[in-house]
């Protein structure tokens, strides 16, 4: 086991916000509607998909993007989540 232990914060849904992408070490975990547990780094997801998030109306109006049922398909297709 590595000497670096990551701290994982459990959330109720996939959430990416302008606030949580500031913390490069933040790892979030949520359970999908199918019961699968998913861990992801908001910072790493955003860095790979910022061109997709920035034009979204929700990103500009509310400063976040959420999905309560599952990891969005375009995020599931990423090679690195954590």
MARLORO-308280 format. One line per 8 residues: number of its first residue (from 0); their letters; for each residue z, x, y of C-alpha. Coordinates in nm, 2 decimals. Layout:
N
NUM) A) Z/X/Y | ...
END
This chain:
82
0) XXXXXXXX) 0.00/0.00/0.00 | -0.09/0.12/0.35 | 0.19/0.22/0.59 | 0.02/-0.01/0.84 | 0.12/-0.36/0.76 | -0.07/-0.63/0.95 | 0.11/-0.93/1.08 | -0.07/-1.25/1.01
8) XXXXXXXX) -0.01/-1.56/1.23 | -0.07/-1.89/1.05 | -0.26/-2.15/1.25 | -0.37/-2.51/1.16 | -0.75/-2.45/1.22 | -1.01/-2.19/1.30 | -0.96/-2.11/1.67 | -1.12/-1.85/1.89
16) XXXXXXXX) -1.01/-1.84/2.25 | -1.04/-1.62/2.55 | -0.67/-1.54/2.52 | -0.66/-1.45/2.15 | -0.96/-1.22/2.16 | -0.77/-0.99/2.40 | -0.53/-0.87/2.12 | -0.74/-0.64/1.90
24) XXXXXXXX) -0.47/-0.64/1.63 | -0.42/-1.01/1.60 | -0.50/-1.16/1.26 | -0.50/-1.54/1.21 | -0.48/-1.74/0.89 | -0.56/-2.10/0.82 | -0.62/-2.32/0.52 | -0.96/-2.50/0.50
32) XXXXXXXX) -0.99/-2.87/0.39 | -1.08/-2.74/0.05 | -0.75/-2.55/0.02 | -0.89/-2.20/0.07 | -0.69/-1.96/0.29 | -0.90/-1.76/0.53 | -0.78/-1.46/0.74 | -0.98/-1.34/1.04
40) XXXXXXXX) -0.95/-1.13/1.35 | -1.05/-1.33/1.66 | -1.14/-1.01/1.83 | -1.37/-0.89/1.55 | -1.54/-1.23/1.51 | -1.60/-1.26/1.89 | -1.74/-0.91/1.92 | -2.00/-0.99/1.65
48) XXXXXXXX) -2.09/-1.33/1.79 | -2.02/-1.32/2.16 | -2.38/-1.40/2.24 | -2.33/-1.72/2.04 | -2.00/-1.82/2.19 | -2.05/-1.75/2.56 | -2.33/-2.01/2.62 | -2.13/-2.29/2.44
56) XXXXXXXX) -2.00/-2.56/2.68 | -1.66/-2.56/2.51 | -1.62/-2.19/2.57 | -1.70/-2.22/2.94 | -1.51/-2.54/3.00 | -1.20/-2.50/2.79 | -1.21/-2.13/2.70 | -1.20/-2.18/2.33
64) XXXXXXXX) -1.39/-2.29/2.01 | -1.21/-2.46/1.72 | -1.30/-2.61/1.39 | -1.03/-2.80/1.20 | -1.20/-2.83/0.86 | -1.35/-2.50/0.78 | -1.46/-2.16/0.89 | -1.79/-2.22/1.08
72) XXXXXXXX) -2.10/-2.13/0.88 | -2.21/-1.86/1.13 | -1.87/-1.70/1.09 | -1.87/-1.72/0.71 | -2.19/-1.52/0.72 | -2.03/-1.22/0.89 | -1.96/-0.91/0.69 | -1.63/-0.84/0.85
80) XX) -1.36/-1.09/0.94 | -1.05/-0.87/0.95
END
